């Protein structure tokens, strides 16, 4: 197939799931005017999650990172602000959400791997494992450019209190990062940092999202 035709078809397919909207006609208009030109428009909120149920799933063979990503996406799809994203002073609306995982490939280098939201845990798990393995073996990023992607980074071998200022000036996507979990008695907790663009959402929506992650964890069948 002619490369130009192929690229045109890819762009048409992508526009089915994302399109530019007028930011001043959305409920984010005030924040757009206040923060779109801010030199540091990102806000970070910390939260400690009770992930005891995720540990129970881990004991049944599910990867902890996978089940946490599933709960993050399940919470995000209930928050309408996640379907909007400011890019280059424009606002885009998406129909689909995905999550990005950093994968250490066979050369011990990092690649990114995007996984689409699926409300079925086992289906999401299957897709997660397949895509992560593909990235690990090919040493190539596997992206979903037609999805609004939530970035993640897991520093599971390190005890950290949080991370802020994860902003390159290029990507405005929301981002979560966490370190090593802690177990005291029968309860396991994990502290996460959530960074978001202030044009995309305000602190209240961000806190509701973090609370919803906990709700999604609590609702898992273990």
Secondary structure, DSSP 4 states (H G I P E B T S, - for coil): --HHHHHHHHHHHHHTTEEEE-GGGSTTHHHHHHHTT-TT-EEEEEEEEE-HHHHHHHHTT--HHHHHHHHHHHHHTT-GGGGEEEETTEEEEES-EEEEEEEE-TTS-EEEEEEE--SSHHHHHHHHHHHHHHHHHH---B--TTSEEEEEEE-TTS--S-------SS----EEEE---EEETTEEEEEEEEEEETTT--HHHHHHHHHHHHHHHHT---
